[in-house]
Each structure stands twice: as structure tokens, then as C-alpha cells.
């Protein structure tokens, strides 16, 4: 069984990856990182994997695998497919805060993942600024 996590190099992506690692440790599972940072980094001439992903791969306490979907592949579909291919027991995604009007509508990718995934989905948000 695997924990599938959608990752972008954003505060929400970091929160999702951190939570996926916690869940993997609790469940004695491995982590499959669907890494969307590679296409963003490649367009800026940076290495395909950012520092956060490299740290996870170097950490021996959790087995991790990275999937770099094609730039034109739908983000929701790539997470759902990864869950199907890797016996996903949980998908972890990060959500960003929205304004009052935006709260009426969940992001299209998040909505598709929540509705179409064949396993539970955990949505996390990044920690807010310290008060």
C-alpha cells in the first residue's frame, strides 16, 4: 500500500508532503510523490527536483518514489492514476486559502480528486503566519 501525494514547491505542497510522510510512518507505507515541480523548474532552468523532494529521497525512514508526469498531463488524473497503479491507500493534497467568494467553489483539480479517487483523500492546508 502507498500514500500518494501531489507535490508543487509551494507552502501547500510542502504541507501535503510533510503530512504524507507522517501518514506513511504511521501506516508503515511507502510514499509516491507526484512531482509537479519538475515542469516549473525546467522552464526556469533549475534542477528537476527541488530541495524538499531531495530530502525525502535521502531520508531512510520512509521509502519514497517520485513520478514526474508529463507537462500536458492533467494534475488530477495523474494523482488518480498513481493511486491506481501503486495500490494507493490515501491521496494527500494541499489546498490554498481562498477569498469568501472563492470558498463557494473548490478548485477544479481538488474537486476531481475528491470525487473520482478510489481511495480516501486527505486535504491539508499550509500553516498560516505565526500570530
N, CA, C and O atoms as CSV, one atom per row, in Angstrom:
chain,resi,resn,atom,element,x,y,z
A,1,UNK,N,N,0.851,-1.182,0.000
A,1,UNK,CA,C,0.000,0.000,0.000
A,1,UNK,C,C,0.893,1.241,0.000
A,1,UNK,O,O,1.991,1.244,0.556
A,2,UNK,N,N,0.387,2.287,-0.639
A,2,UNK,CA,C,1.165,3.516,-0.791
A,2,UNK,C,C,0.355,4.744,-0.413
A,2,UNK,O,O,-0.870,4.766,-0.526
A,3,UNK,N,N,1.066,5.755,0.036
A,3,UNK,CA,C,0.499,7.079,0.250
A,3,UNK,C,C,0.898,7.892,-0.979
A,3,UNK,O,O,2.085,8.020,-1.278
A,4,UNK,N,N,-0.067,8.431,-1.677
A,4,UNK,CA,C,0.178,9.215,-2.887
A,4,UNK,C,C,0.055,10.686,-2.511
A,4,UNK,O,O,-0.898,11.085,-1.842
A,5,UNK,N,N,1.024,11.492,-2.945
A,5,UNK,CA,C,0.970,12.921,-2.613
A,5,UNK,C,C,1.226,13.748,-3.859
A,5,UNK,O,O,2.156,13.490,-4.623
A,6,UNK,N,N,0.375,14.752,-4.044
A,6,UNK,CA,C,0.570,15.719,-5.118
A,6,UNK,C,C,1.495,16.812,-4.615
A,6,UNK,O,O,1.218,17.437,-3.591
A,7,UNK,N,N,2.605,17.053,-5.334
A,7,UNK,CA,C,3.592,18.000,-4.829
A,7,UNK,C,C,3.909,19.099,-5.830
A,7,UNK,O,O,4.180,18.843,-7.004
A,8,UNK,N,N,3.867,20.319,-5.337
A,8,UNK,CA,C,4.375,21.520,-6.001
A,8,UNK,C,C,5.251,22.236,-4.990
A,8,UNK,O,O,5.022,22.098,-3.788
A,9,UNK,N,N,6.250,22.998,-5.430
A,9,UNK,CA,C,7.099,23.708,-4.468
A,9,UNK,C,C,6.425,24.976,-3.944
A,9,UNK,O,O,6.898,26.090,-4.173
A,10,UNK,N,N,5.322,24.785,-3.243
A,10,UNK,CA,C,4.547,25.875,-2.650
A,10,UNK,C,C,4.333,25.533,-1.182
A,10,UNK,O,O,4.565,24.393,-0.778
A,11,UNK,N,N,3.894,26.499,-0.374
A,11,UNK,CA,C,3.605,26.153,1.034
A,11,UNK,C,C,2.584,25.014,1.150
A,11,UNK,O,O,2.707,24.156,2.025
A,12,UNK,N,N,1.587,25.007,0.277
A,12,UNK,CA,C,0.576,23.933,0.315
A,12,UNK,C,C,1.191,22.595,-0.090
A,12,UNK,O,O,0.860,21.561,0.490
A,13,UNK,N,N,2.068,22.608,-1.064
A,13,UNK,CA,C,2.744,21.388,-1.497
A,13,UNK,C,C,3.656,20.841,-0.418
A,13,UNK,O,O,3.733,19.628,-0.222
A,14,UNK,N,N,4.347,21.728,0.285
A,14,UNK,CA,C,5.217,21.297,1.379
A,14,UNK,C,C,4.385,20.701,2.511
A,14,UNK,O,O,4.772,19.690,3.097
A,15,UNK,N,N,3.242,21.321,2.822
A,15,UNK,CA,C,2.366,20.795,3.878
A,15,UNK,C,C,1.834,19.413,3.498
A,15,UNK,O,O,1.768,18.519,4.341
A,16,UNK,N,N,1.457,19.239,2.234
A,16,UNK,CA,C,0.957,17.938,1.779
A,16,UNK,C,C,2.051,16.877,1.870
A,16,UNK,O,O,1.794,15.761,2.320
A,17,UNK,N,N,3.247,17.212,1.454
A,17,UNK,CA,C,4.354,16.255,1.513
A,17,UNK,C,C,4.688,15.899,2.961
A,17,UNK,O,O,4.899,14.728,3.277
A,18,UNK,N,N,4.736,16.881,3.826
A,18,UNK,CA,C,5.011,16.614,5.242
A,18,UNK,C,C,3.961,15.679,5.838
A,18,UNK,O,O,4.296,14.742,6.563
A,19,UNK,N,N,2.699,15.935,5.531
A,19,UNK,CA,C,1.619,15.097,6.080
A,19,UNK,C,C,1.658,13.693,5.487
A,19,UNK,O,O,1.396,12.713,6.184
A,20,UNK,N,N,1.987,13.596,4.193
A,20,UNK,CA,C,2.096,12.273,3.561
A,20,UNK,C,C,3.192,11.452,4.239
A,20,UNK,O,O,3.030,10.249,4.445
A,21,UNK,N,N,4.291,12.089,4.581
A,21,UNK,CA,C,5.371,11.384,5.274
A,21,UNK,C,C,4.919,10.920,6.665
A,21,UNK,O,O,5.234,9.806,7.083
A,22,UNK,N,N,4.184,11.773,7.371
A,22,UNK,CA,C,3.646,11.380,8.685
A,22,UNK,C,C,2.738,10.169,8.546
A,22,UNK,O,O,2.842,9.213,9.314
A,23,UNK,N,N,1.846,10.216,7.563
A,23,UNK,CA,C,0.914,9.107,7.347
A,23,UNK,C,C,1.663,7.829,6.974
A,23,UNK,O,O,1.299,6.743,7.424
A,24,UNK,N,N,2.699,7.954,6.161
A,24,UNK,CA,C,3.475,6.778,5.760
A,24,UNK,C,C,4.143,6.132,6.964
A,24,UNK,O,O,4.183,4.907,7.078
A,25,UNK,N,N,4.663,6.952,7.851
A,25,UNK,CA,C,5.289,6.407,9.071
A,25,UNK,C,C,4.249,5.722,9.954
A,25,UNK,O,O,4.495,4.636,10.479
A,26,UNK,N,N,3.088,6.355,10.119
A,26,UNK,CA,C,2.031,5.777,10.944
A,26,UNK,C,C,1.511,4.458,10.381
A,26,UNK,O,O,1.196,3.537,11.134
A,27,UNK,N,N,1.424,4.372,9.067
A,27,UNK,CA,C,0.833,3.202,8.412
A,27,UNK,C,C,1.873,2.197,7.928
A,27,UNK,O,O,1.517,1.161,7.367
A,28,UNK,N,N,3.149,2.491,8.138
A,28,UNK,CA,C,4.240,1.655,7.631
A,28,UNK,C,C,4.096,1.450,6.123
A,28,UNK,O,O,4.195,0.329,5.622
A,29,UNK,N,N,3.864,2.541,5.419
A,29,UNK,CA,C,3.675,2.521,3.973
A,29,UNK,C,C,4.802,3.289,3.293
A,29,UNK,O,O,5.593,3.972,3.944
A,30,UNK,N,N,4.856,3.167,1.996
A,30,UNK,CA,C,5.789,3.982,1.226
A,30,UNK,C,C,5.047,5.196,0.677
A,30,UNK,O,O,3.818,5.259,0.723
A,31,UNK,N,N,5.805,6.155,0.158
A,31,UNK,CA,C,5.237,7.386,-0.391
A,31,UNK,C,C,5.544,7.450,-1.884
A,31,UNK,O,O,6.665,7.184,-2.316
A,32,UNK,N,N,4.528,7.807,-2.656
A,32,UNK,CA,C,4.716,8.071,-4.083
A,32,UNK,C,C,4.435,9.549,-4.276
A,32,UNK,O,O,3.317,10.013,-4.053
A,33,UNK,N,N,5.462,10.290,-4.693
A,33,UNK,CA,C,5.361,11.730,-4.885
A,33,UNK,C,C,5.089,12.017,-6.354
A,33,UNK,O,O,5.923,11.738,-7.215
A,34,UNK,N,N,3.922,12.573,-6.632
A,34,UNK,CA,C,3.602,13.012,-7.992
A,34,UNK,C,C,4.115,14.444,-8.062
A,34,UNK,O,O,3.466,15.380,-7.594
A,35,UNK,N,N,5.293,14.591,-8.654
A,35,UNK,CA,C,6.096,15.802,-8.581
A,35,UNK,C,C,5.806,16.741,-9.746
A,35,UNK,O,O,6.242,16.506,-10.873
A,36,UNK,N,N,5.068,17.797,-9.460
A,36,UNK,CA,C,4.773,18.816,-10.466
A,36,UNK,C,C,5.822,19.913,-10.484
A,36,UNK,O,O,5.732,20.833,-11.297
A,37,UNK,N,N,6.823,19.838,-9.602
A,37,UNK,CA,C,7.842,20.895,-9.566
A,37,UNK,C,C,8.797,20.789,-10.735
A,37,UNK,O,O,9.433,21.777,-11.102
A,38,UNK,N,N,8.912,19.605,-11.330
A,38,UNK,CA,C,9.899,19.427,-12.388
A,38,UNK,C,C,9.574,20.267,-13.622
A,38,UNK,O,O,10.486,20.830,-14.228
A,39,UNK,N,N,8.317,20.367,-14.006
A,39,UNK,CA,C,7.982,21.158,-15.192
A,39,UNK,C,C,8.155,22.649,-14.925
A,39,UNK,O,O,8.580,23.389,-15.812
A,40,UNK,N,N,7.827,23.100,-13.707
A,40,UNK,CA,C,8.016,24.509,-13.364
A,40,UNK,C,C,9.502,24.843,-13.298
A,40,UNK,O,O,9.924,25.903,-13.762
A,41,UNK,N,N,10.289,23.949,-12.727
A,41,UNK,CA,C,11.723,24.197,-12.599
A,41,UNK,C,C,12.414,24.143,-13.950
A,41,UNK,O,O,13.305,24.944,-14.230
A,42,UNK,N,N,12.004,23.197,-14.788
A,42,UNK,CA,C,12.648,23.060,-16.091
A,42,UNK,C,C,12.471,24.323,-16.924
A,42,UNK,O,O,13.373,24.714,-17.664
A,43,UNK,N,N,11.318,24.955,-16.807
A,43,UNK,CA,C,11.084,26.175,-17.577
A,43,UNK,C,C,11.930,27.332,-17.052
A,43,UNK,O,O,12.156,28.308,-17.768
A,44,UNK,N,N,12.404,27.230,-15.798
A,44,UNK,CA,C,13.240,28.274,-15.214
A,44,UNK,C,C,14.712,27.880,-15.220
A,44,UNK,O,O,15.542,28.600,-14.665
A,45,UNK,N,N,15.052,26.739,-15.844
A,45,UNK,CA,C,16.431,26.303,-15.931
A,45,UNK,C,C,17.009,25.759,-14.650
A,45,UNK,O,O,18.230,25.725,-14.499
A,46,UNK,N,N,16.168,25.326,-13.712
A,46,UNK,CA,C,16.621,24.786,-12.434
A,46,UNK,C,C,16.614,23.261,-12.484
A,46,UNK,O,O,16.057,22.676,-13.412
A,47,UNK,N,N,17.233,22.607,-11.486
A,47,UNK,CA,C,17.180,21.145,-11.438
A,47,UNK,C,C,15.737,20.656,-11.350
A,47,UNK,O,O,14.866,21.355,-10.833
A,48,UNK,N,N,15.495,19.458,-11.856
A,48,UNK,CA,C,14.135,18.934,-11.919
A,48,UNK,C,C,13.522,18.705,-10.540
A,48,UNK,O,O,12.315,18.880,-10.373
A,49,UNK,N,N,14.326,18.318,-9.548
A,49,UNK,CA,C,13.782,18.071,-8.220
A,49,UNK,C,C,14.265,19.143,-7.265
A,49,UNK,O,O,15.456,19.452,-7.211
A,50,UNK,N,N,13.341,19.703,-6.518
A,50,UNK,CA,C,13.741,20.740,-5.574
A,50,UNK,C,C,14.316,20.117,-4.307
A,50,UNK,O,O,14.335,18.895,-4.153
A,51,UNK,N,N,14.776,20.959,-3.423
A,51,UNK,CA,C,15.456,20.523,-2.210
A,51,UNK,C,C,14.567,19.667,-1.312
A,51,UNK,O,O,15.046,18.707,-0.708
A,52,UNK,N,N,13.294,19.999,-1.216
A,52,UNK,CA,C,12.363,19.264,-0.350
A,52,UNK,C,C,12.225,17.812,-0.816
A,52,UNK,O,O,12.255,16.892,0.002
A,53,UNK,N,N,12.078,17.608,-2.104
A,53,UNK,CA,C,11.955,16.248,-2.642
A,53,UNK,C,C,13.263,15.488,-2.445
A,53,UNK,O,O,13.242,14.308,-2.094
A,54,UNK,N,N,14.386,16.140,-2.664
A,54,UNK,CA,C,15.692,15.504,-2.465
A,54,UNK,C,C,15.861,15.051,-1.016
A,54,UNK,O,O,16.412,13.978,-0.768
A,55,UNK,N,N,15.393,15.855,-0.054
A,55,UNK,CA,C,15.473,15.480,1.358
A,55,UNK,C,C,14.651,14.228,1.635
A,55,UNK,O,O,15.090,13.338,2.362
A,56,UNK,N,N,13.471,14.164,1.060
A,56,UNK,CA,C,12.607,12.998,1.274
A,56,UNK,C,C,13.272,11.746,0.722
A,56,UNK,O,O,13.249,10.693,1.360
A,57,UNK,N,N,13.865,11.858,-0.463
A,57,UNK,CA,C,14.505,10.693,-1.071
A,57,UNK,C,C,15.735,10.244,-0.277
A,57,UNK,O,O,16.071,9.060,-0.271
A,58,UNK,N,N,16.403,11.182,0.390
A,58,UNK,CA,C,17.578,10.844,1.192
A,58,UNK,C,C,17.211,10.290,2.568
A,58,UNK,O,O,18.044,9.654,3.215
A,59,UNK,N,N,15.989,10.520,3.022
A,59,UNK,CA,C,15.535,10.071,4.337
A,59,UNK,C,C,15.278,8.560,4.294
A,59,UNK,O,O,14.437,8.084,3.531
A,60,UNK,N,N,16.005,7.828,5.113
A,60,UNK,CA,C,15.891,6.371,5.090
A,60,UNK,C,C,14.690,5.852,5.874
A,60,UNK,O,O,14.400,4.657,5.829
A,61,UNK,N,N,13.979,6.738,6.600
A,61,UNK,CA,C,12.877,6.248,7.435
A,61,UNK,C,C,11.601,5.961,6.644
A,61,UNK,O,O,10.707,5.276,7.141
A,62,UNK,N,N,11.509,6.480,5.417
A,62,UNK,CA,C,10.331,6.237,4.582
A,62,UNK,C,C,10.785,5.939,3.160
A,62,UNK,O,O,11.566,6.695,2.582
A,63,UNK,N,N,10.302,4.847,2.602
A,63,UNK,CA,C,10.600,4.534,1.211
A,63,UNK,C,C,9.785,5.467,0.331
A,63,UNK,O,O,8.575,5.603,0.507
A,64,UNK,N,N,10.457,6.108,-0.619
A,64,UNK,CA,C,9.766,7.077,-1.475
A,64,UNK,C,C,10.146,6.875,-2.931
A,64,UNK,O,O,11.260,6.473,-3.267
A,65,UNK,N,N,9.182,7.166,-3.768
A,65,UNK,CA,C,9.361,7.102,-5.217
A,65,UNK,C,C,8.802,8.392,-5.791
A,65,UNK,O,O,7.809,8.919,-5.291
A,66,UNK,N,N,9.435,8.900,-6.836
A,66,UNK,CA,C,8.990,10.130,-7.466
A,66,UNK,C,C,8.494,9.837,-8.865
A,66,UNK,O,O,9.154,9.150,-9.644
A,67,UNK,N,N,7.321,10.369,-9.173
A,67,UNK,CA,C,6.764,10.301,-10.527
A,67,UNK,C,C,6.739,11.724,-11.063
A,67,UNK,O,O,6.219,12.628,-10.410
A,68,UNK,N,N,7.294,11.922,-12.240
A,68,UNK,CA,C,7.270,13.229,-12.897
A,68,UNK,C,C,6.324,13.148,-14.081
A,68,UNK,O,O,6.731,12.716,-15.160
A,69,UNK,N,N,5.067,13.554,-13.908
A,69,UNK,CA,C,4.112,13.460,-15.012
A,69,UNK,C,C,4.478,14.432,-16.143
A,69,UNK,O,O,5.172,15.427,-15.932
A,70,UNK,N,N,4.001,14.119,-17.316
A,70,UNK,CA,C,4.223,14.989,-18.471
A,70,UNK,C,C,3.564,16.346,-18.224
A,70,UNK,O,O,2.555,16.444,-17.527
A,71,UNK,N,N,4.155,17.388,-18.809
A,71,UNK,CA,C,3.641,18.745,-18.621
A,71,UNK,C,C,2.174,18.874,-19.007
A,71,UNK,O,O,1.423,19.613,-18.371
A,72,UNK,N,N,1.766,18.155,-20.049
A,72,UNK,CA,C,0.391,18.294,-20.532
A,72,UNK,C,C,-0.589,17.336,-19.851
A,72,UNK,O,O,-1.779,17.347,-20.164
A,73,UNK,N,N,-0.102,16.511,-18.927
A,73,UNK,CA,C,-0.978,15.572,-18.220
A,73,UNK,C,C,-1.790,16.316,-17.163
A,73,UNK,O,O,-1.257,17.142,-16.422
A,74,UNK,N,N,-3.073,16.015,-17.106
A,74,UNK,CA,C,-3.968,16.642,-16.142
A,74,UNK,C,C,-3.525,16.305,-14.719
A,74,UNK,O,O,-3.332,15.131,-14.403
A,75,UNK,N,N,-3.357,17.320,-13.846
A,75,UNK,CA,C,-2.887,17.054,-12.475
A,75,UNK,C,C,-3.776,16.089,-11.697
A,75,UNK,O,O,-3.269,15.198,-11.015
A,76,UNK,N,N,-5.074,16.254,-11.787
A,76,UNK,CA,C,-5.983,15.358,-11.061
A,76,UNK,C,C,-5.859,13.939,-11.591
A,76,UNK,O,O,-5.807,12.984,-10.816
A,77,UNK,N,N,-5.811,13.803,-12.894
A,77,UNK,CA,C,-5.724,12.472,-13.500
A,77,UNK,C,C,-4.412,11.787,-13.125
A,77,UNK,O,O,-4.394,10.577,-12.899
A,78,UNK,N,N,-3.313,12.541,-13.057
A,78,UNK,CA,C,-2.035,11.923,-12.719
A,78,UNK,C,C,-2.034,11.394,-11.281
A,78,UNK,O,O,-1.437,10.351,-11.014
A,79,UNK,N,N,-2.691,12.095,-10.353
A,79,UNK,CA,C,-2.786,11.599,-8.974
A,79,UNK,C,C,-3.682,10.372,-8.872
A,79,UNK,O,O,-3.346,9.402,-8.193
A,80,UNK,N,N,-4.811,10.421,-9.543
A,80,UNK,CA,C,-5.735,9.283,-9.514
A,80,UNK,C,C,-5.086,8.053,-10.150
A,80,UNK,O,O,-5.215,6.944,-9.632
A,81,UNK,N,N,-4.396,8.245,-11.263
A,81,UNK,CA,C,-3.712,7.131,-11.933
A,81,UNK,C,C,-2.602,6.565,-11.054
A,81,UNK,O,O,-2.429,5.349,-10.978
A,82,UNK,N,N,-1.851,7.438,-10.391
A,82,UNK,CA,C,-0.788,6.964,-9.495
A,82,UNK,C,C,-1.367,6.122,-8.367
A,82,UNK,O,O,-0.790,5.103,-7.989
A,83,UNK,N,N,-2.509,6.547,-7.828
A,83,UNK,CA,C,-3.152,5.776,-6.757
A,83,UNK,C,C,-3.575,4.399,-7.254
A,83,UNK,O,O,-3.444,3.408,-6.536
A,84,UNK,N,N,-4.077,4.340,-8.474
A,84,UNK,CA,C,-4.489,3.047,-9.035
A,84,UNK,C,C,-3.283,2.151,-9.312
A,84,UNK,O,O,-3.321,0.953,-9.031
A,85,UNK,N,N,-2.220,2.723,-9.859
A,85,UNK,CA,C,-1.041,1.938,-10.250
A,85,UNK,C,C,-0.199,1.492,-9.062
A,85,UNK,O,O,0.472,0.463,-9.137
A,86,UNK,N,N,-0.221,2.244,-7.971
A,86,UNK,CA,C,0.651,1.957,-6.837
A,86,UNK,C,C,-0.120,1.512,-5.603
A,86,UNK,O,O,0.366,1.656,-4.481
A,87,UNK,N,N,-1.309,0.978,-5.801
A,87,UNK,CA,C,-2.111,0.459,-4.689
A,87,UNK,C,C,-2.265,1.516,-3.595
A,87,UNK,O,O,-1.981,1.262,-2.424
A,88,UNK,N,N,-2.719,2.702,-3.995
A,88,UNK,CA,C,-2.843,3.820,-3.070
A,88,UNK,C,C,-3.900,3.588,-2.011
A,88,UNK,O,O,-5.040,3.239,-2.315
A,89,UNK,N,N,-3.507,3.787,-0.761
A,89,UNK,CA,C,-4.470,3.703,0.332
A,89,UNK,C,C,-4.937,5.086,0.756
A,89,UNK,O,O,-5.927,5.211,1.478
A,90,UNK,N,N,-4.228,6.138,0.312
A,90,UNK,CA,C,-4.567,7.503,0.672
A,90,UNK,C,C,-3.894,8.449,-0.315
A,90,UNK,O,O,-2.740,8.246,-0.693
A,91,UNK,N,N,-4.619,9.481,-0.727
A,91,UNK,CA,C,-4.051,10.561,-1.525
A,91,UNK,C,C,-4.027,11.794,-0.632
A,91,UNK,O,O,-5.018,12.112,0.025
A,92,UNK,N,N,-2.889,12.489,-0.611
A,92,UNK,CA,C,-2.763,13.715,0.174
A,92,UNK,C,C,-2.545,14.877,-0.788
A,92,UNK,O,O,-1.647,14.845,-1.629
A,93,UNK,N,N,-3.383,15.905,-0.648
A,93,UNK,CA,C,-3.259,17.098,-1.486
A,93,UNK,C,C,-3.227,18.338,-0.597
A,93,UNK,O,O,-3.751,18.331,0.517
A,94,UNK,N,N,-2.618,19.375,-1.093
A,94,UNK,CA,C,-2.602,20.649,-0.384
A,94,UNK,C,C,-3.635,21.589,-0.976
A,94,UNK,O,O,-3.817,21.643,-2.193
A,95,UNK,N,N,-4.305,22.323,-0.115
A,95,UNK,CA,C,-5.283,23.319,-0.558
A,95,UNK,C,C,-4.824,24.691,-0.108
A,95,UNK,O,O,-4.238,24.845,0.963
A,96,UNK,N,N,-5.096,25.684,-0.937
A,96,UNK,CA,C,-4.743,27.047,-0.535
A,96,UNK,C,C,-5.992,27.767,-0.051
A,96,UNK,O,O,-7.121,27.422,-0.402
A,97,UNK,N,N,-5.745,28.768,0.761
A,97,UNK,CA,C,-6.860,29.561,1.270
A,97,UNK,C,C,-7.467,30.357,0.132
A,97,UNK,O,O,-6.776,30.756,-0.806
A,98,UNK,N,N,-8.759,30.581,0.227
A,98,UNK,CA,C,-9.472,31.316,-0.804
A,98,UNK,C,C,-10.221,32.481,-0.176
A,98,UNK,O,O,-10.482,32.502,1.027
A,99,UNK,N,N,-10.553,33.434,-1.008
A,99,UNK,CA,C,-11.346,34.567,-0.523
A,99,UNK,C,C,-12.782,34.111,-0.288
A,99,UNK,O,O,-13.126,32.996,-0.682
A,100,UNK,N,N,-13.640,34.927,0.340
A,100,UNK,CA,C,-15.008,34.488,0.648
A,100,UNK,C,C,-15.796,33.978,-0.566
A,100,UNK,O,O,-16.538,33.003,-0.447
A,101,UNK,N,N,-15.648,34.618,-1.717
A,101,UNK,CA,C,-16.365,34.143,-2.912
A,101,UNK,C,C,-15.768,32.830,-3.389
A,101,UNK,O,O,-16.501,31.923,-3.784
A,102,UNK,N,N,-14.444,32.718,-3.355
A,102,UNK,CA,C,-13.767,31.504,-3.791
A,102,UNK,C,C,-14.085,30.296,-2.939
A,102,UNK,O,O,-13.955,29.160,-3.394
A,103,UNK,N,N,-14.502,30.532,-1.701
A,103,UNK,CA,C,-14.837,29.417,-0.816
A,103,UNK,C,C,-16.083,28.667,-1.283
A,103,UNK,O,O,-16.300,27.518,-0.899
A,104,UNK,N,N,-16.887,29.311,-2.100
A,104,UNK,CA,C,-18.075,28.635,-2.630
A,104,UNK,C,C,-17.696,27.552,-3.633
A,104,UNK,O,O,-18.444,26.597,-3.848
A,105,UNK,N,N,-16.539,27.712,-4.235
A,105,UNK,CA,C,-16.108,26.783,-5.284
A,105,UNK,C,C,-14.768,26.194,-4.888
A,105,UNK,O,O,-13.806,26.927,-4.664
A,106,UNK,N,N,-14.700,24.882,-4.802
A,106,UNK,CA,C,-13.444,24.202,-4.549
A,106,UNK,C,C,-12.671,24.170,-5.860
A,106,UNK,O,O,-13.285,24.095,-6.925
A,107,UNK,N,N,-11.357,24.224,-5.816
A,107,UNK,CA,C,-10.560,24.164,-7.037
A,107,UNK,C,C,-10.945,22.957,-7.882
A,107,UNK,O,O,-11.277,21.897,-7.351
A,108,UNK,N,N,-10.897,23.121,-9.181
A,108,UNK,CA,C,-11.333,22.058,-10.100
A,108,UNK,C,C,-10.539,20.771,-9.912
A,108,UNK,O,O,-11.123,19.687,-9.901
A,109,UNK,N,N,-9.220,20.867,-9.765
A,109,UNK,CA,C,-8.414,19.658,-9.577
A,109,UNK,C,C,-8.738,18.980,-8.258
A,109,UNK,O,O,-8.896,17.760,-8.206
A,110,UNK,N,N,-8.839,19.765,-7.187
A,110,UNK,CA,C,-9.166,19.189,-5.886
A,110,UNK,C,C,-10.530,18.506,-5.918
A,110,UNK,O,O,-10.702,17.420,-5.366
A,111,UNK,N,N,-11.480,19.141,-6.559
A,111,UNK,CA,C,-12.821,18.566,-6.648
A,111,UNK,C,C,-12.795,17.248,-7.415
A,111,UNK,O,O,-13.425,16.277,-6.997
A,112,UNK,N,N,-12.078,17.206,-8.526
A,112,UNK,CA,C,-12.000,15.959,-9.301
A,112,UNK,C,C,-11.347,14.849,-8.495
A,112,UNK,O,O,-11.802,13.705,-8.522
A,113,UNK,N,N,-10.280,15.184,-7.777
A,113,UNK,CA,C,-9.596,14.166,-6.981
A,113,UNK,C,C,-10.522,13.644,-5.891
A,113,UNK,O,O,-10.633,12.434,-5.694
A,114,UNK,N,N,-11.187,14.554,-5.181
A,114,UNK,CA,C,-12.101,14.143,-4.111
A,114,UNK,C,C,-13.234,13.256,-4.623
A,114,UNK,O,O,-13.613,12.288,-3.964
A,115,UNK,N,N,-13.769,13.582,-5.783
A,115,UNK,CA,C,-14.921,12.850,-6.308
A,115,UNK,C,C,-14.552,11.572,-7.047
A,115,UNK,O,O,-15.311,10.603,-7.018
A,116,UNK,N,N,-13.387,11.555,-7.715
A,116,UNK,CA,C,-13.067,10.435,-8.596
A,116,UNK,C,C,-12.072,9.432,-8.033
A,116,UNK,O,O,-11.934,8.338,-8.581
A,117,UNK,N,N,-11.385,9.768,-6.970
A,117,UNK,CA,C,-10.377,8.853,-6.421
A,117,UNK,C,C,-11.043,7.607,-5.850
A,117,UNK,O,O,-12.130,7.670,-5.276
A,118,UNK,N,N,-10.374,6.487,-6.018
A,118,UNK,CA,C,-10.874,5.218,-5.500
A,118,UNK,C,C,-10.426,4.931,-4.079
A,118,UNK,O,O,-10.674,3.843,-3.559
A,119,UNK,N,N,-9.765,5.898,-3.442
A,119,UNK,CA,C,-9.301,5.738,-2.066
A,119,UNK,C,C,-9.573,7.041,-1.319
A,119,UNK,O,O,-9.922,8.043,-1.942
A,120,UNK,N,N,-9.421,7.045,-0.011
A,120,UNK,CA,C,-9.637,8.291,0.743
A,120,UNK,C,C,-8.666,9.385,0.315
A,120,UNK,O,O,-7.551,9.109,-0.129
A,121,UNK,N,N,-9.110,10.632,0.456
A,121,UNK,CA,C,-8.298,11.792,0.126
A,121,UNK,C,C,-8.207,12.673,1.357
A,121,UNK,O,O,-9.216,12.981,1.991
A,122,UNK,N,N,-6.992,13.074,1.687
A,122,UNK,CA,C,-6.755,13.974,2.804
A,122,UNK,C,C,-6.292,15.307,2.240
A,122,UNK,O,O,-5.264,15.383,1.567
A,123,UNK,N,N,-7.049,16.347,2.513
A,123,UNK,CA,C,-6.700,17.701,2.062
A,123,UNK,C,C,-6.125,18.470,3.236
A,123,UNK,O,O,-6.749,18.556,4.294
A,124,UNK,N,N,-4.931,19.034,3.052
A,124,UNK,CA,C,-4.268,19.802,4.116
A,124,UNK,C,C,-4.012,21.205,3.620
A,124,UNK,O,O,-3.932,21.451,2.417
A,125,UNK,N,N,-3.885,22.118,4.558
A,125,UNK,CA,C,-3.509,23.491,4.188
A,125,UNK,C,C,-2.202,23.819,4.871
A,125,UNK,O,O,-1.828,23.208,5.873
A,126,UNK,N,N,-1.519,24.790,4.312
A,126,UNK,CA,C,-0.230,25.171,4.888
A,126,UNK,C,C,-0.472,25.930,6.170
A,126,UNK,O,O,-1.504,26.579,6.338
A,127,UNK,N,N,0.490,25.843,7.075
A,127,UNK,CA,C,0.324,26.612,8.302
A,127,UNK,C,C,0.324,28.100,7.978
A,127,UNK,O,O,1.096,28.559,7.137
A,128,UNK,N,N,-0.529,28.834,8.637
A,128,UNK,CA,C,-0.598,30.281,8.426
A,128,UNK,C,C,0.561,30.968,9.094
A,128,UNK,O,O,1.348,30.325,9.789
A,129,UNK,N,N,0.683,32.268,8.896
A,129,UNK,CA,C,1.753,33.020,9.555
A,129,UNK,C,C,1.574,32.960,11.075
A,129,UNK,O,O,0.454,32.943,11.586
A,130,UNK,N,N,2.693,32.928,11.772
A,130,UNK,CA,C,2.648,32.866,13.244
A,130,UNK,C,C,1.999,34.126,13.798
A,130,UNK,O,O,2.268,35.233,13.331
A,131,UNK,N,N,1.146,33.949,14.794
A,131,UNK,CA,C,0.442,35.094,15.372
A,131,UNK,C,C,1.217,35.700,16.506
A,131,UNK,O,O,0.770,36.676,17.108
